[in-house]
Amino acid sequence: LNLLIAQLNCAYHATYVDMMGYARLNRGKIVYETMPSCPKVRWAAFVGALRLDECCEFGEGDMGVPGGVQVFEPSSANITTVDMIKRFGGSTSPAAQWP
C-alpha cells in the first residue's frame, strides 16, 4: 500500500510540474499576442520607469548589479541563516585578475 501511495504522489508531482509549465507558457503567449496592441511610446515609458540601467540595492549601502527589479518582502517571509551572495574584496576593474 505504501508503494502505491508513493507512486501516486510522484505521478501527481510530475503532473503538477507540467501544469505549472503549461500555465507559464499560456501566460507568455497572452503577453506575446497583446504586445502589438501596446503603443511604442507607452512601452518605452514603461521600460524607462523600470530603471533597468541602474544598480539594484541588495541592502542598505550594498549596491548590486544593474538590470534587476527590487522587490521588498518581510524579513520573516524567507528566513535564511547563510548569506547567499558571495563577496570578493579588491578592485572591480575588468583589467584586474579574478581572485
Disulfide bonds with the S-S distance in Angstrom:
none
